[in-house]
């Protein structure tokens, strides 16, 4: 249980410090090869980065909280 709490805390800190991670599909290159031809990665649209799942959840929680407080 302590290991799980430590892992979640570490991931929360990682999401706060570095909210973006390399795209999983193109591995951060921005392009994929399709039938021998390079093309822009459809998942990241060539931006090479993606928002981490934990950061996406935090942003959604913050939007919901802000909407409820208004």
MOPAC internal coordinates of N, CA, C and O (Angstrom, degrees):
PM7 1SCF
backbone

  N    0.0000 0     0.00 0     0.00 0    0    0    0
  C    1.4510 1     0.00 0     0.00 0    1    0    0
  C    1.5282 1   110.54 1     0.00 0    2    1    0
  O    1.2310 1   121.11 1   140.86 1    3    2    1
  N    1.3235 1   115.48 1   -39.14 1    3    2    1
  C    1.4612 1   119.15 1   179.75 1    5    3    2
  C    1.5315 1   110.94 1   -66.03 1    6    5    3
  O    1.2310 1   120.78 1   143.66 1    7    6    5
  N    1.3292 1   116.12 1   -36.34 1    7    6    5
  C    1.4658 1   119.58 1   179.03 1    9    7    6
  C    1.5283 1   110.76 1   -65.26 1   10    9    7
  O    1.2310 1   120.62 1   141.63 1   11   10    9
  N    1.3197 1   116.42 1   -38.37 1   11   10    9
  C    1.4632 1   120.41 1   178.91 1   13   11   10
  C    1.5263 1   111.04 1   -65.35 1   14   13   11
  O    1.2310 1   120.52 1   136.22 1   15   14   13
  N    1.3112 1   116.61 1   -43.78 1   15   14   13
  C    1.4683 1   120.87 1   178.45 1   17   15   14
  C    1.5242 1   110.43 1   -63.62 1   18   17   15
  O    1.2310 1   120.31 1   140.30 1   19   18   17
  N    1.3179 1   117.01 1   -39.70 1   19   18   17
  C    1.4637 1   121.09 1   178.04 1   21   19   18
  C    1.5270 1   110.88 1   -65.15 1   22   21   19
  O    1.2310 1   120.51 1   138.27 1   23   22   21
  N    1.3443 1   116.63 1   -41.73 1   23   22   21
  C    1.4606 1   120.52 1   179.80 1   25   23   22
  C    1.5268 1   111.04 1   -64.86 1   26   25   23
  O    1.2310 1   120.09 1   134.71 1   27   26   25
  N    1.3299 1   117.44 1   -45.29 1   27   26   25
  C    1.4658 1   121.59 1   179.91 1   29   27   26
  C    1.5293 1   110.38 1   -63.14 1   30   29   27
  O    1.2310 1   120.44 1   138.45 1   31   30   29
  N    1.3139 1   116.76 1   -41.55 1   31   30   29
  C    1.4675 1   120.12 1   177.75 1   33   31   30
  C    1.5202 1   112.01 1   -63.68 1   34   33   31
  O    1.2310 1   120.80 1   137.71 1   35   34   33
  N    1.3239 1   116.08 1   -42.29 1   35   34   33
  C    1.4680 1   120.16 1   177.48 1   37   35   34
  C    1.5125 1   112.37 1   -63.75 1   38   37   35
  O    1.2310 1   120.76 1   140.01 1   39   38   37
  N    1.3404 1   116.16 1   -39.99 1   39   38   37
  C    1.4594 1   120.05 1   178.68 1   41   39   38
  C    1.5230 1   111.06 1   -67.20 1   42   41   39
  O    1.2310 1   120.49 1   142.79 1   43   42   41
  N    1.3249 1   116.67 1   -37.21 1   43   42   41
  C    1.4715 1   120.33 1   178.08 1   45   43   42
  C    1.5266 1   110.53 1   -63.91 1   46   45   43
  O    1.2310 1   120.44 1   138.45 1   47   46   45
  N    1.3127 1   116.77 1   -41.55 1   47   46   45
  C    1.4679 1   120.65 1   177.51 1   49   47   46
  C    1.5266 1   109.70 1   -65.34 1   50   49   47
  O    1.2310 1   120.07 1   137.31 1   51   50   49
  N    1.3308 1   117.47 1   -42.69 1   51   50   49
  C    1.4628 1   121.14 1   178.76 1   53   51   50
  C    1.5272 1   110.95 1   -60.78 1   54   53   51
  O    1.2310 1   120.35 1   137.59 1   55   54   53
  N    1.3427 1   116.94 1   -42.41 1   55   54   53
  C    1.4714 1   120.48 1   179.02 1   57   55   54
  C    1.5224 1   111.74 1   -65.51 1   58   57   55
  O    1.2310 1   120.25 1   147.82 1   59   58   57
  N    1.3291 1   117.13 1   -32.18 1   59   58   57
  C    1.4652 1   120.42 1   179.45 1   61   59   58
  C    1.5237 1   111.04 1   -74.94 1   62   61   59
  O    1.2310 1   120.48 1   139.75 1   63   62   61
  N    1.3247 1   116.68 1   -40.25 1   63   62   61
  C    1.4699 1   121.30 1  -176.25 1   65   63   62
  C    1.5242 1   111.49 1   -80.26 1   66   65   63
  O    1.2310 1   120.44 1   137.08 1   67   66   65
  N    1.3187 1   116.77 1   -42.92 1   67   66   65
  C    1.4591 1   121.69 1  -175.31 1   69   67   66
  C    1.5326 1   108.94 1  -132.88 1   70   69   67
  O    1.2310 1   120.01 1   -97.41 1   71   70   69
  N    1.3514 1   117.59 1    82.59 1   71   70   69
  C    1.4650 1   120.49 1  -173.09 1   73   71   70
  C    1.5301 1   114.68 1   -70.55 1   74   73   71
  O    1.2310 1   119.50 1   162.75 1   75   74   73
  N    1.3103 1   118.57 1   -17.25 1   75   74   73
  C    1.4549 1   121.20 1  -178.54 1   77   75   74
  C    1.5191 1   110.70 1  -108.55 1   78   77   75
  O    1.2310 1   121.00 1   -34.64 1   79   78   77
  N    1.3465 1   115.68 1   145.36 1   79   78   77
  C    1.4544 1   123.03 1   178.77 1   81   79   78
  C    1.5277 1   108.04 1  -129.56 1   82   81   79
  O    1.2310 1   119.69 1   -18.08 1   83   82   81
  N    1.3375 1   118.20 1   161.92 1   83   82   81
  C    1.4646 1   119.37 1   176.90 1   85   83   82
  C    1.5254 1   111.43 1   -61.60 1   86   85   83
  O    1.2310 1   120.72 1   -33.95 1   87   86   85
  N    1.3129 1   116.23 1   146.05 1   87   86   85
  C    1.4597 1   121.84 1   177.51 1   89   87   86
  C    1.5201 1   109.29 1   -60.25 1   90   89   87
  O    1.2310 1   120.56 1   -42.66 1   91   90   89
  N    1.3217 1   116.53 1   137.34 1   91   90   89
  C    1.4637 1   120.47 1  -178.20 1   93   91   90
  C    1.5162 1   112.27 1   -74.58 1   94   93   91
  O    1.2310 1   120.35 1   148.36 1   95   94   93
  N    1.3046 1   116.93 1   -31.64 1   95   94   93
  C    1.4678 1   120.01 1  -175.17 1   97   95   94
  C    1.5284 1   112.06 1   -75.33 1   98   97   95
  O    1.2310 1   119.99 1   134.29 1   99   98   97
  N    1.3235 1   117.62 1   -45.71 1   99   98   97
  C    1.4740 1   120.56 1  -177.56 1  101   99   98
  C    1.5222 1   111.83 1  -101.25 1  102  101   99
  O    1.2310 1   120.32 1  -179.68 1  103  102  101
  N    1.3401 1   116.99 1     0.32 1  103  102  101
  C    1.4661 1   123.60 1  -179.03 1  105  103  102
  C    1.5305 1   112.41 1    58.78 1  106  105  103
  O    1.2310 1   120.83 1  -146.93 1  107  106  105
  N    1.3240 1   116.01 1    33.07 1  107  106  105
  C    1.4527 1   121.27 1   176.45 1  109  107  106
  C    1.5111 1   114.93 1    83.03 1  110  109  107
  O    1.2310 1   119.56 1  -166.68 1  111  110  109
  N    1.3244 1   118.45 1    13.32 1  111  110  109
  C    1.4633 1   121.23 1   179.86 1  113  111  110
  C    1.5237 1   112.82 1   -91.40 1  114  113  111
  O    1.2310 1   120.09 1   154.94 1  115  114  113
  N    1.3311 1   117.43 1   -25.06 1  115  114  113
  C    1.4567 1   121.05 1   179.97 1  117  115  114
  C    1.5137 1   113.89 1    87.52 1  118  117  115
  O    1.2310 1   120.33 1   172.00 1  119  118  117
  N    1.3302 1   116.98 1    -8.00 1  119  118  117
  C    1.4629 1   121.39 1   179.34 1  121  119  118
  C    1.5195 1   109.47 1  -137.00 1  122  121  119
  O    1.2310 1   120.94 1   -30.87 1  123  122  121
  N    1.3274 1   115.81 1   149.13 1  123  122  121
  C    1.4517 1   121.32 1   172.55 1  125  123  122
  C    1.5128 1   107.61 1  -125.47 1  126  125  123
  O    1.2310 1   120.79 1   -20.88 1  127  126  125
  N    1.3119 1   116.10 1   159.12 1  127  126  125
  C    1.4492 1   119.71 1   179.37 1  129  127  126
  C    1.5118 1   108.72 1  -102.16 1  130  129  127
  O    1.2310 1   120.29 1   -55.68 1  131  130  129
  N    1.3012 1   117.05 1   124.32 1  131  130  129
  C    1.4567 1   122.75 1  -178.49 1  133  131  130
  C    1.5192 1   107.91 1  -124.90 1  134  133  131
  O    1.2310 1   120.27 1   -64.33 1  135  134  133
  N    1.3214 1   117.08 1   115.67 1  135  134  133
  C    1.4584 1   123.41 1  -178.00 1  137  135  134
  C    1.5260 1   111.68 1    54.69 1  138  137  135
  O    1.2310 1   120.56 1  -142.81 1  139  138  137
  N    1.3217 1   116.54 1    37.19 1  139  138  137
  C    1.4612 1   121.58 1   177.53 1  141  139  138
  C    1.5107 1   114.81 1    85.35 1  142  141  139
  O    1.2310 1   120.04 1   175.56 1  143  142  141
  N    1.3248 1   117.53 1    -4.44 1  143  142  141
  C    1.4637 1   120.98 1  -178.74 1  145  143  142
  C    1.5289 1   109.53 1  -110.89 1  146  145  143
  O    1.2310 1   120.04 1   -51.04 1  147  146  145
  N    1.3169 1   117.52 1   128.96 1  147  146  145
  C    1.4664 1   118.48 1   176.13 1  149  147  146
  C    1.5268 1   110.65 1   -72.95 1  150  149  147
  O    1.2310 1   121.42 1   -39.15 1  151  150  149
  N    1.3267 1   114.89 1   140.85 1  151  150  149
  C    1.4653 1   119.72 1   176.69 1  153  151  150
  C    1.5211 1   108.53 1  -146.23 1  154  153  151
  O    1.2310 1   120.79 1   -16.12 1  155  154  153
  N    1.3135 1   116.09 1   163.88 1  155  154  153
  C    1.4541 1   122.05 1  -178.95 1  157  155  154
  C    1.5244 1   109.59 1   -64.39 1  158  157  155
  O    1.2310 1   120.94 1   -42.17 1  159  158  157
  N    1.3122 1   115.81 1   137.83 1  159  158  157
  C    1.4596 1   121.43 1   179.36 1  161  159  158
  C    1.5290 1   109.43 1   -64.55 1  162  161  159
  O    1.2310 1   119.66 1   -54.94 1  163  162  161
  N    1.3440 1   118.26 1   125.06 1  163  162  161
  C    1.4681 1   119.72 1  -178.80 1  165  163  162
  C    1.5294 1   113.48 1   -72.50 1  166  165  163
  O    1.2310 1   119.91 1   156.31 1  167  166  165
  N    1.3115 1   117.77 1   -23.69 1  167  166  165
  C    1.4630 1   119.44 1  -178.08 1  169  167  166
  C    1.5255 1   111.78 1   -75.08 1  170  169  167
  O    1.2310 1   119.93 1   131.80 1  171  170  169
  N    1.3331 1   117.74 1   -48.20 1  171  170  169
  C    1.4687 1   120.41 1  -178.36 1  173  171  170
  C    1.5214 1   112.43 1  -100.26 1  174  173  171
  O    1.2310 1   120.04 1   175.64 1  175  174  173
  N    1.3395 1   117.53 1    -4.36 1  175  174  173
  C    1.4653 1   123.84 1  -178.91 1  177  175  174
  C    1.5235 1   112.58 1    57.19 1  178  177  175
  O    1.2310 1   120.87 1  -145.89 1  179  178  177
  N    1.3277 1   115.95 1    34.11 1  179  178  177
  C    1.4564 1   121.33 1   176.98 1  181  179  178
  C    1.5094 1   114.74 1    82.06 1  182  181  179
  O    1.2310 1   119.49 1  -175.73 1  183  182  181
  N    1.3282 1   118.58 1     4.27 1  183  182  181
  C    1.4651 1   121.50 1  -179.04 1  185  183  182
  C    1.5186 1   112.62 1   -81.96 1  186  185  183
  O    1.2310 1   120.22 1   165.25 1  187  186  185
  N    1.3205 1   117.18 1   -14.75 1  187  186  185
  C    1.4604 1   124.98 1   175.80 1  189  187  186
  C    1.5196 1   115.31 1    74.72 1  190  189  187
  O    1.2310 1   119.49 1   170.90 1  191  190  189
  N    1.3181 1   118.59 1    -9.10 1  191  190  189
  C    1.4608 1   120.96 1  -177.38 1  193  191  190
  C    1.5127 1   111.02 1  -126.84 1  194  193  191
  O    1.2310 1   120.94 1   -21.11 1  195  194  193
  N    1.3283 1   115.81 1   158.89 1  195  194  193
  C    1.4530 1   122.59 1   175.61 1  197  195  194
  C    1.5160 1   107.98 1  -136.63 1  198  197  195
  O    1.2310 1   120.95 1   -25.38 1  199  198  197
  N    1.3058 1   115.80 1   154.62 1  199  198  197
  C    1.4582 1   121.03 1   177.36 1  201  199  198
  C    1.5242 1   108.56 1   -79.43 1  202  201  199
  O    1.2310 1   120.35 1   -47.66 1  203  202  201
  N    1.3233 1   116.94 1   132.34 1  203  202  201
  C    1.4595 1   120.74 1  -179.69 1  205  203  202
  C    1.5263 1   110.84 1   -64.10 1  206  205  203
  O    1.2310 1   120.62 1   -27.87 1  207  206  205
  N    1.3182 1   116.43 1   152.13 1  207  206  205
  C    1.4615 1   122.40 1  -178.33 1  209  207  206
  C    1.5285 1   110.34 1   -61.00 1  210  209  207
  O    1.2310 1   120.00 1   136.80 1  211  210  209
  N    1.3141 1   117.60 1   -43.20 1  211  210  209
  C    1.4596 1   120.82 1  -179.95 1  213  211  210
  C    1.5154 1   112.38 1   -63.78 1  214  213  211
  O    1.2310 1   120.46 1   141.79 1  215  214  213
  N    1.3111 1   116.73 1   -38.21 1  215  214  213
  C    1.4632 1   120.20 1   178.47 1  217  215  214
  C    1.5222 1   110.76 1   -69.72 1  218  217  215
  O    1.2310 1   120.63 1   142.31 1  219  218  217
  N    1.3392 1   116.39 1   -37.69 1  219  218  217
  C    1.4593 1   120.25 1   177.33 1  221  219  218
  C    1.5229 1   110.33 1   -63.15 1  222  221  219
  O    1.2310 1   120.10 1   138.98 1  223  222  221
  N    1.3287 1   117.42 1   -41.02 1  223  222  221
  C    1.4654 1   121.39 1   178.00 1  225  223  222
  C    1.5247 1   110.71 1   -66.12 1  226  225  223
  O    1.2310 1   120.36 1   139.63 1  227  226  225
  N    1.3216 1   116.92 1   -40.37 1  227  226  225
  C    1.4663 1   121.00 1   178.56 1  229  227  226
  C    1.5289 1   110.89 1   -63.23 1  230  229  227
  O    1.2310 1   120.47 1   136.19 1  231  230  229
  N    1.3294 1   116.72 1   -43.81 1  231  230  229
  C    1.4646 1   120.59 1   179.29 1  233  231  230
  C    1.5316 1   111.39 1   -62.88 1  234  233  231
  O    1.2310 1   120.45 1   139.08 1  235  234  233
  N    1.3397 1   116.75 1   -40.92 1  235  234  233
  C    1.4630 1   120.25 1   178.82 1  237  235  234
  C    1.5230 1   110.59 1   -65.33 1  238  237  235
  O    1.2310 1   120.11 1   137.50 1  239  238  237
  N    1.3306 1   117.40 1   -42.50 1  239  238  237
  C    1.4674 1   120.99 1   178.30 1  241  239  238
  C    1.5221 1   110.46 1   -62.91 1  242  241  239
  O    1.2310 1   120.12 1   137.93 1  243  242  241
  N    1.3271 1   117.38 1   -42.07 1  243  242  241
  C    1.4603 1   121.37 1  -179.79 1  245  243  242
  C    1.5248 1   111.82 1   -65.09 1  246  245  243
  O    1.2310 1   120.18 1   139.69 1  247  246  245
  N    1.3486 1   117.27 1   -40.31 1  247  246  245
  C    1.4665 1   120.58 1   177.13 1  249  247  246
  C    1.5218 1   111.00 1   -63.78 1  250  249  247
  O    1.2310 1   120.43 1   137.59 1  251  250  249
  N    1.3369 1   116.78 1   -42.41 1  251  250  249
  C    1.4636 1   121.25 1   179.52 1  253  251  250
  C    1.5254 1   110.44 1   -64.86 1  254  253  251
  O    1.2310 1   120.32 1   136.58 1  255  254  253
  N    1.3079 1   117.00 1   -43.42 1  255  254  253
  C    1.4678 1   121.53 1   179.84 1  257  255  254
  C    1.5147 1   110.51 1   -63.11 1  258  257  255
  O    1.2310 1   120.48 1   134.82 1  259  258  257
  N    1.3243 1   116.68 1   -45.18 1  259  258  257
  C    1.4721 1   120.91 1  -179.24 1  261  259  258
  C    1.5336 1   110.49 1   -63.98 1  262  261  259
  O    1.2310 1   120.26 1   139.33 1  263  262  261
  N    1.3187 1   117.12 1   -40.67 1  263  262  261
  C    1.4629 1   120.52 1   179.23 1  265  263  262
  C    1.5329 1   110.59 1   -65.98 1  266  265  263
  O    1.2310 1   120.05 1   146.28 1  267  266  265
  N    1.3128 1   117.51 1   -33.72 1  267  266  265
  C    1.4518 1   120.74 1  -179.49 1  269  267  266
  C    1.5061 1   113.74 1   -76.33 1  270  269  267
  O    1.2310 1   120.06 1   153.92 1  271  270  269
  N    1.3185 1   117.48 1   -26.08 1  271  270  269
  C    1.4629 1   122.30 1  -178.03 1  273  271  270
  C    1.5189 1   110.98 1   -80.36 1  274  273  271
  O    1.2310 1   119.68 1   151.25 1  275  274  273
  N    1.3152 1   118.21 1   -28.75 1  275  274  273
  C    1.4661 1   122.21 1  -176.82 1  277  275  274
  C    1.4816 1   113.21 1   -58.55 1  278  277  275
  O    1.2310 1   120.10 1   180.00 1  279  278  277

